[in-house]
Amino acid sequence: METSEEARAFAEKAEDKDLTKLAFAWRATVSLALGDVSSTVGDLKRATELEGGPLRRYLGICEAEGKLLRGDGAGALIQTQGNRQFAVRYSYNTDRAVAAMRSSPGY
């Protein structure tokens, strides 16, 4: 967690919007893995704001999982479907497979 915080601080100091977005998103994945849902949600919100829309690819999957953990099943499904559409459009086959799996009933 300390390293992800250092990366975020460095990106903000450099005034690099893309690196700051990624730093928030990756820090959110660390928080998610540690079970800290409130930190995950806050960091994903900041990353999404910097992105100007939903996160995609692996970070989008993490964003969907964060929604699911806080009880927003419909939001998680919409996020996952958007991730899948993005993956199909740009031929990201691994992302496509994960999105298809996670949008299936019973996941």
DSSP file (Angstrom, degrees, kcal/mol; ACC not computed):
  #  RESIDUE AA STRUCTURE BP1 BP2  ACC     N-H-->O    O-->H-N    N-H-->O    O-->H-N    TCO  KAPPA ALPHA  PHI   PSI    X-CA   Y-CA   Z-CA
    1    1 A M     >        0   0    0      0, 0.0     4,-2.1     0, 0.0     5,-0.2   0.000 360.0 360.0 360.0 -38.4    0.0    0.0    0.0
    2    2 A E  H  >  +     0   0    0      1,-0.2     4,-2.2     2,-0.2     5,-0.1   0.903 360.0  50.2 -60.3 -41.6    2.9    2.4    0.8
    3    3 A T  H  > S+     0   0    0      1,-0.2     4,-2.3     2,-0.2    -1,-0.2   0.892 108.9  51.3 -65.5 -39.7    4.3    2.0   -2.7
    4    4 A S  H  > S+     0   0    0      1,-0.2     4,-2.0     2,-0.2    -1,-0.2   0.867 109.9  50.3 -67.0 -34.1    0.9    2.7   -4.3
    5    5 A E  H  X S+     0   0    0     -4,-2.1     4,-2.4     2,-0.2    -2,-0.2   0.896 109.8  50.6 -68.0 -39.9    0.6    5.9   -2.2
    6    6 A E  H  X S+     0   0    0     -4,-2.2     4,-2.5     2,-0.2    -2,-0.2   0.904 109.5  51.1 -63.2 -40.9    4.1    7.0   -3.3
    7    7 A A  H  X S+     0   0    0     -4,-2.3     4,-2.4     2,-0.2    -2,-0.2   0.911 110.6  48.7 -63.1 -42.3    3.2    6.4   -6.9
    8    8 A R  H  X S+     0   0    0     -4,-2.0     4,-2.4    15,-0.2    -2,-0.2   0.927 112.2  47.9 -63.3 -45.2    0.0    8.5   -6.6
    9    9 A A  H  X S+     0   0    0     -4,-2.4     4,-2.4     1,-0.2    -2,-0.2   0.900 112.1  49.8 -63.1 -41.2    1.9   11.3   -4.9
   10   10 A F  H  X S+     0   0    0     -4,-2.5     4,-2.0     2,-0.2    -1,-0.2   0.916 111.1  48.9 -63.5 -44.0    4.6   11.3   -7.5
   11   11 A A  H  <>S+     0   0    0     -4,-2.4     5,-2.1     2,-0.2     4,-0.3   0.902 112.5  47.7 -64.5 -41.5    2.1   11.4  -10.4
   12   12 A E  H ><5S+     0   0    0     -4,-2.4     3,-1.2     1,-0.2    -1,-0.2   0.910 110.6  51.5 -66.0 -41.1    0.2   14.3   -8.8
   13   13 A K  H 3<5S+     0   0    0     -4,-2.4    -1,-0.2     1,-0.3    -2,-0.2   0.874 109.5  50.1 -62.7 -36.4    3.4   16.2   -8.2
   14   14 A A  T 3<5S-     0   0    0     -4,-2.0    -1,-0.3    -5,-0.2    -2,-0.2   0.535 108.1-131.0 -77.0  -6.0    4.4   15.7  -11.9
   15   15 A E  T < 5 +     0   0    0     -3,-1.2     2,-0.8    -4,-0.3    -3,-0.2   0.871  53.1 153.2  54.8  40.7    0.9   16.9  -12.8
   16   16 A D     >< -     0   0    0     -5,-2.1     4,-2.6     1,-0.2    -1,-0.2  -0.876  30.0-166.5-103.4 104.4    0.4   13.9  -15.1
   17   17 A K  H  > S+     0   0    0     -2,-0.8     4,-2.5     1,-0.2    -1,-0.2   0.885  86.0  48.9 -59.9 -43.5   -3.3   13.2  -15.3
   18   18 A D  H  > S+     0   0    0      2,-0.2     4,-2.4     1,-0.2    -1,-0.2   0.919 113.8  45.3 -66.8 -43.0   -2.9    9.8  -16.9
   19   19 A L  H  > S+     0   0    0      2,-0.2     4,-2.7     1,-0.2    -1,-0.2   0.884 112.7  51.7 -67.2 -36.9   -0.4    8.6  -14.3
   20   20 A T  H  X S+     0   0    0     -4,-2.6     4,-2.5    -9,-0.3     5,-0.2   0.926 109.7  50.0 -63.6 -44.0   -2.5   10.0  -11.5
   21   21 A K  H  X S+     0   0    0     -4,-2.5     4,-2.5     1,-0.2    -2,-0.2   0.937 113.4  45.6 -58.0 -48.2   -5.5    8.2  -12.9
   22   22 A L  H  X S+     0   0    0     -4,-2.4     4,-3.1     2,-0.2     5,-0.3   0.887 110.4  53.8 -64.5 -38.8   -3.6    4.9  -13.0
   23   23 A A  H  X S+     0   0    0     -4,-2.7     4,-2.3     2,-0.2   -15,-0.2   0.923 111.0  45.8 -63.0 -43.7   -2.1    5.4   -9.6
   24   24 A F  H  X S+     0   0    0     -4,-2.5     4,-2.0     2,-0.2    -2,-0.2   0.928 114.9  48.4 -62.6 -43.7   -5.6    5.9   -8.1
   25   25 A A  H  X S+     0   0    0     -4,-2.5     4,-1.6    -5,-0.2    -2,-0.2   0.917 113.6  45.0 -65.2 -43.7   -6.8    2.9  -10.0
   26   26 A W  H  X S+     0   0    0     -4,-3.1     4,-1.7     2,-0.2    -1,-0.2   0.875 111.3  53.1 -69.6 -35.9   -4.0    0.6   -9.0
   27   27 A R  H  X S+     0   0    0     -4,-2.3     4,-2.4    -5,-0.3    -1,-0.2   0.876 106.2  55.4 -64.2 -34.9   -4.1    1.8   -5.4
   28   28 A A  H  X S+     0   0    0     -4,-2.0     4,-2.8     1,-0.2    -2,-0.2   0.883 103.9  53.2 -63.0 -38.2   -7.8    0.8   -5.5
   29   29 A T  H  X S+     0   0    0     -4,-1.6     4,-2.2     2,-0.2    -1,-0.2   0.872 108.9  49.6 -66.3 -34.5   -6.9   -2.7   -6.6
   30   30 A V  H  X S+     0   0    0     -4,-1.7     4,-1.7     2,-0.2    -2,-0.2   0.936 112.1  47.5 -66.4 -45.8   -4.6   -3.0   -3.6
   31   31 A S  H  <>S+     0   0    0     -4,-2.4     5,-2.7     1,-0.2     4,-0.5   0.900 111.0  52.1 -61.2 -40.9   -7.4   -1.7   -1.3
   32   32 A L  H ><5S+     0   0    0     -4,-2.8     3,-1.2     1,-0.2    -1,-0.2   0.920 108.5  50.0 -61.4 -44.5   -9.8   -4.2   -2.9
   33   33 A A  H 3<5S+     0   0    0     -4,-2.2    -1,-0.2     1,-0.3    -2,-0.2   0.823 111.3  49.7 -64.0 -30.8   -7.4   -7.1   -2.3
   34   34 A L  T 3<5S-     0   0    0     -4,-1.7    -1,-0.3    -5,-0.1    -2,-0.2   0.480 117.7-113.6 -86.4  -3.0   -7.0   -6.0    1.3
   35   35 A G  T < 5 +     0   0    0     -3,-1.2     2,-1.4    -4,-0.5    -3,-0.2   0.623  69.9 140.6  82.9  13.2  -10.8   -5.8    1.7
   36   36 A D     >< +     0   0    0     -5,-2.7     4,-2.0     1,-0.2    -1,-0.2  -0.675  20.9 172.2 -91.2  84.7  -10.9   -2.1    2.2
   37   37 A V  H  > S+     0   0    0     -2,-1.4     4,-2.8     1,-0.2     5,-0.2   0.880  71.4  54.4 -65.4 -41.1  -14.1   -1.3    0.2
   38   38 A S  H  > S+     0   0    0      1,-0.2     4,-2.1     2,-0.2    -1,-0.2   0.906 111.5  44.6 -64.1 -41.0  -14.4    2.3    1.2
   39   39 A S  H  > S+     0   0    0      2,-0.2     4,-2.5     1,-0.2     5,-0.2   0.890 112.7  53.3 -67.0 -38.4  -10.9    3.2    0.0
   40   40 A T  H  X S+     0   0    0     -4,-2.0     4,-2.5     1,-0.2     5,-0.2   0.945 110.2  46.6 -59.1 -49.1  -11.4    1.1   -3.1
   41   41 A V  H  X S+     0   0    0     -4,-2.8     4,-2.2     1,-0.2    -2,-0.2   0.913 113.1  49.2 -61.7 -44.7  -14.6    3.1   -3.9
   42   42 A G  H  X S+     0   0    0     -4,-2.1     4,-2.0    -5,-0.2    -1,-0.2   0.919 113.5  44.9 -63.0 -45.1  -13.0    6.4   -3.3
   43   43 A D  H  X S+     0   0    0     -4,-2.5     4,-2.5     2,-0.2    -1,-0.2   0.886 112.9  50.7 -68.9 -38.2   -9.9    5.7   -5.4
   44   44 A L  H  X S+     0   0    0     -4,-2.5     4,-2.7    -5,-0.2    -1,-0.2   0.880 108.4  53.7 -66.1 -36.1  -12.0    4.3   -8.3
   45   45 A K  H  X S+     0   0    0     -4,-2.2     4,-2.3    -5,-0.2    -2,-0.2   0.931 110.5  46.2 -62.4 -44.7  -14.2    7.4   -8.2
   46   46 A R  H  X S+     0   0    0     -4,-2.0     4,-2.2     2,-0.2    -2,-0.2   0.913 113.4  49.0 -64.2 -42.2  -11.2    9.6   -8.5
   47   47 A A  H  X S+     0   0    0     -4,-2.5     4,-2.1     1,-0.2    -2,-0.2   0.908 111.4  49.7 -63.5 -41.5   -9.7    7.5  -11.3
   48   48 A T  H  X>S+     0   0    0     -4,-2.7     4,-1.9     2,-0.2     5,-1.3   0.895 109.1  52.1 -65.2 -40.4  -13.1    7.5  -13.2
   49   49 A E  H  <5S+     0   0    0     -4,-2.3    -1,-0.2     1,-0.2    -2,-0.2   0.918 111.4  46.7 -60.9 -43.1  -13.3   11.3  -12.8
   50   50 A L  H  <5S+     0   0    0     -4,-2.2    -1,-0.2     1,-0.2    -2,-0.2   0.844 112.0  51.2 -68.2 -32.8   -9.8   11.7  -14.3
   51   51 A E  H  <5S-     0   0    0     -4,-2.1    -1,-0.2     2,-0.2    -2,-0.2   0.812 103.7-133.9 -70.9 -30.8  -10.7    9.2  -17.1
   52   52 A G  T  <5S+     0   0    0     -4,-1.9    -3,-0.2     1,-0.2    -4,-0.1   0.643  77.8  19.7  83.2  15.4  -13.9   11.2  -17.9
   53   53 A G  S   <S-     0   0    0     -5,-1.3    -2,-0.2     0, 0.0    -1,-0.2  -0.961 110.0 -30.4 173.1-175.9  -15.9    8.0  -18.0
   54   54 A P        -     0   0    0      0, 0.0     2,-0.1     0, 0.0     6,-0.1  -0.226  63.4-112.4 -60.2 145.7  -15.9    4.4  -16.9
   55   55 A L        -     0   0    0      4,-0.2     2,-0.2     5,-0.1    -7,-0.1  -0.455  36.3-154.6 -72.6 152.8  -12.6    2.6  -16.6
   56   56 A R    >>  +     0   0    0     -2,-0.1     4,-0.8     4,-0.1     3,-0.7  -0.757  47.5  15.3-126.4 172.1  -11.9   -0.2  -19.1
   57   57 A R  H 3> S-     0   0    0     -2,-0.2     4,-1.8     1,-0.2     3,-0.4  -0.291 125.9 -14.4  60.7-143.2   -9.8   -3.3  -19.3
   58   58 A Y  H 3> S+     0   0    0      1,-0.3     4,-2.1     2,-0.2    -1,-0.2   0.887 141.2  51.7 -58.9 -41.2   -8.4   -4.7  -16.1
   59   59 A L  H <> S+     0   0    0     -3,-0.7     4,-2.1     1,-0.2    -1,-0.3   0.842 107.4  53.7 -66.4 -32.1   -9.1   -1.5  -14.2
   60   60 A G  H  X S+     0   0    0     -4,-0.8     4,-2.3    -3,-0.4    -1,-0.2   0.859 106.1  52.9 -66.5 -36.2  -12.7   -1.6  -15.4
   61   61 A I  H  X S+     0   0    0     -4,-1.8     4,-2.4     2,-0.2    -2,-0.2   0.917 109.6  48.6 -64.1 -43.3  -13.0   -5.2  -14.1
   62   62 A C  H  X S+     0   0    0     -4,-2.1     4,-2.3     1,-0.2    -2,-0.2   0.894 109.5  52.7 -63.1 -39.5  -11.8   -3.9  -10.7
   63   63 A E  H  X S+     0   0    0     -4,-2.1     4,-2.0     1,-0.2    -2,-0.2   0.912 109.3  49.0 -62.8 -41.5  -14.3   -1.1  -10.8
   64   64 A A  H  X S+     0   0    0     -4,-2.3     4,-2.4     1,-0.2    -2,-0.2   0.903 110.2  51.0 -64.1 -40.9  -17.1   -3.6  -11.5
   65   65 A E  H  X S+     0   0    0     -4,-2.4     4,-2.5     1,-0.2    -1,-0.2   0.888 107.8  53.2 -64.4 -37.8  -15.9   -5.7   -8.6
   66   66 A G  H  X S+     0   0    0     -4,-2.3     4,-1.4     2,-0.2    -1,-0.2   0.902 109.3  48.9 -62.0 -40.5  -15.9   -2.7   -6.3
   67   67 A K  H  <>S+     0   0    0     -4,-2.0     5,-2.9     1,-0.2    -2,-0.2   0.916 111.1  50.2 -63.8 -42.7  -19.5   -2.0   -7.3
   68   68 A L  H ><5S+     0   0    0     -4,-2.4     3,-1.6     1,-0.2    -2,-0.2   0.907 107.1  54.4 -62.7 -41.9  -20.5   -5.6   -6.6
   69   69 A L  H 3<5S+     0   0    0     -4,-2.5    -1,-0.2     1,-0.3    -2,-0.2   0.813 107.4  49.8 -63.8 -30.9  -18.8   -5.5   -3.2
   70   70 A R  T 3<5S-     0   0    0     -4,-1.4    -1,-0.3    -3,-0.2    -2,-0.2   0.299 126.3 -99.3 -94.1  12.9  -20.8   -2.5   -2.1
   71   71 A G  T < 5S+     0   0    0     -3,-1.6     2,-1.2     1,-0.1     3,-0.2   0.581  83.0 130.1  90.2  10.4  -24.1   -4.1   -3.3
   72   72 A D     >< +     0   0    0     -5,-2.9     4,-2.4     1,-0.2     5,-0.2  -0.578  18.8 158.2 -97.9  71.2  -24.5   -2.4   -6.7
   73   73 A G  H  > S+     0   0    0     -2,-1.2     4,-2.3     1,-0.2    -1,-0.2   0.880  73.3  51.2 -61.8 -40.1  -25.1   -5.5   -8.7
   74   74 A A  H  > S+     0   0    0     -3,-0.2     4,-2.4     2,-0.2    -1,-0.2   0.920 111.6  47.2 -65.0 -43.1  -26.8   -3.6  -11.5
   75   75 A G  H  > S+     0   0    0      1,-0.2     4,-2.5     2,-0.2    -2,-0.2   0.883 111.4  51.7 -64.6 -38.1  -23.9   -1.1  -11.8
   76   76 A A  H  X S+     0   0    0     -4,-2.4     4,-2.5     2,-0.2    -2,-0.2   0.904 110.6  48.4 -64.1 -41.5  -21.4   -4.0  -11.8
   77   77 A L  H  X S+     0   0    0     -4,-2.3     4,-2.7     2,-0.2     5,-0.2   0.926 112.0  48.1 -65.2 -45.0  -23.3   -5.7  -14.6
   78   78 A I  H  X S+     0   0    0     -4,-2.4     4,-2.3     2,-0.2    -2,-0.2   0.919 113.1  48.9 -61.0 -43.8  -23.5   -2.5  -16.7
   79   79 A Q  H  X S+     0   0    0     -4,-2.5     4,-2.4     2,-0.2    -2,-0.2   0.927 112.6  47.9 -60.2 -45.9  -19.8   -1.9  -16.1
   80   80 A T  H  X S+     0   0    0     -4,-2.5     4,-2.5     2,-0.2    -2,-0.2   0.896 110.7  50.4 -65.0 -41.3  -18.9   -5.5  -17.1
   81   81 A Q  H  X S+     0   0    0     -4,-2.7     4,-2.5     2,-0.2    -1,-0.2   0.897 110.9  49.8 -63.8 -39.5  -21.0   -5.3  -20.2
   82   82 A G  H  X S+     0   0    0     -4,-2.3     4,-2.3     2,-0.2    -2,-0.2   0.899 110.0  50.9 -63.8 -40.3  -19.3   -2.1  -21.2
   83   83 A N  H  X S+     0   0    0     -4,-2.4     4,-2.6     2,-0.2    -2,-0.2   0.912 110.4  49.7 -61.9 -42.3  -15.9   -3.7  -20.6
   84   84 A R  H  X S+     0   0    0     -4,-2.5     4,-2.7     2,-0.2     5,-0.2   0.931 110.1  49.6 -64.0 -45.5  -16.9   -6.6  -22.8
   85   85 A Q  H  X S+     0   0    0     -4,-2.5     4,-2.5     1,-0.2    -1,-0.2   0.915 112.6  48.2 -59.5 -42.8  -18.1   -4.3  -25.6
   86   86 A F  H  X S+     0   0    0     -4,-2.3     4,-2.1     2,-0.2    -1,-0.2   0.923 111.8  49.7 -61.9 -44.8  -14.8   -2.4  -25.4
   87   87 A A  H  <>S+     0   0    0     -4,-2.6     5,-2.4     1,-0.2     4,-0.5   0.895 112.2  47.3 -63.7 -41.2  -12.8   -5.6  -25.4
   88   88 A V  H ><5S+     0   0    0     -4,-2.7     3,-1.0     3,-0.2    -1,-0.2   0.938 111.2  51.6 -64.2 -46.6  -14.7   -7.0  -28.5
   89   89 A R  H 3<5S+     0   0    0     -4,-2.5    -2,-0.2     1,-0.2    -1,-0.2   0.877 121.0  32.5 -59.0 -39.6  -14.3   -3.7  -30.3
   90   90 A Y  T 3<5S-     0   0    0     -4,-2.1    -1,-0.2    -5,-0.2    -2,-0.2   0.238 110.2-115.4-107.2  13.4  -10.6   -3.6  -29.8
   91   91 A S  T < 5 +     0   0    0     -3,-1.0     2,-1.3    -4,-0.5    -3,-0.2   0.838  54.7 158.7  58.7  39.6   -9.9   -7.3  -29.8
   92   92 A Y     >< -     0   0    0     -5,-2.4     4,-2.3    -6,-0.2    -1,-0.2  -0.729  15.6-179.3 -89.0  87.8   -8.7   -7.6  -26.2
   93   93 A N  H  > S+     0   0    0     -2,-1.3     4,-2.2     1,-0.2    -1,-0.2   0.842  73.4  50.2 -65.9 -38.1   -9.5  -11.3  -26.0
   94   94 A T  H  > S+     0   0    0      2,-0.2     4,-2.2     1,-0.2    -1,-0.2   0.944 113.5  46.4 -65.1 -46.2   -8.4  -11.9  -22.4
   95   95 A D  H  > S+     0   0    0      1,-0.2     4,-2.7     2,-0.2    -2,-0.2   0.891 110.9  54.2 -60.9 -39.2  -10.5   -9.0  -21.2
   96   96 A R  H  X S+     0   0    0     -4,-2.3     4,-2.4     1,-0.2    -1,-0.2   0.908 108.3  48.2 -61.9 -43.7  -13.4  -10.3  -23.3
   97   97 A A  H  X S+     0   0    0     -4,-2.2     4,-2.3     2,-0.2    -1,-0.2   0.920 112.8  47.4 -65.2 -43.7  -13.3  -13.7  -21.7
   98   98 A V  H  X S+     0   0    0     -4,-2.2     4,-2.6     1,-0.2    -2,-0.2   0.922 112.8  49.2 -64.7 -43.6  -13.2  -12.3  -18.2
   99   99 A A  H  X S+     0   0    0     -4,-2.7     4,-1.3     1,-0.2    -1,-0.2   0.902 111.3  49.6 -63.5 -40.3  -16.1   -9.9  -18.9
  100  100 A A  H  < S+     0   0    0     -4,-2.4     4,-0.4    -5,-0.2     3,-0.2   0.918 112.5  47.9 -64.1 -42.5  -18.1  -12.7  -20.4
  101  101 A M  H >< S+     0   0    0     -4,-2.3     3,-1.2     1,-0.2    -2,-0.2   0.931 112.6  47.7 -63.2 -45.6  -17.5  -14.9  -17.4
  102  102 A R  H 3< S+     0   0    0     -4,-2.6    -1,-0.2     1,-0.3    -2,-0.2   0.672 109.4  53.1 -75.8 -16.3  -18.3  -12.3  -14.9
  103  103 A S  T 3< S+     0   0    0     -4,-1.3    -1,-0.3    -3,-0.2    -2,-0.2   0.458  87.3 106.0 -94.7  -0.2  -21.6  -11.2  -16.6
  104  104 A S  S X  S-     0   0    0     -3,-1.2     3,-1.6    -4,-0.4    -3,-0.0  -0.478  84.8 -91.6 -77.8 150.1  -22.9  -14.8  -16.7
  105  105 A P  T 3  S+     0   0    0      0, 0.0    -1,-0.1     0, 0.0    -2,-0.1  -0.293 109.2  25.1 -59.3 140.8  -25.6  -15.8  -14.3
  106  106 A G  T 3         0   0    0     -3,-0.1    -3,-0.1     1,-0.1    -4,-0.0   0.418 360.0 360.0  88.1  -1.4  -24.5  -17.2  -11.0
  107  107 A Y    <         0   0    0     -3,-1.6    -1,-0.1    -5,-0.1    -3,-0.0   0.531 360.0 360.0 -70.6 360.0  -21.1  -15.5  -10.9
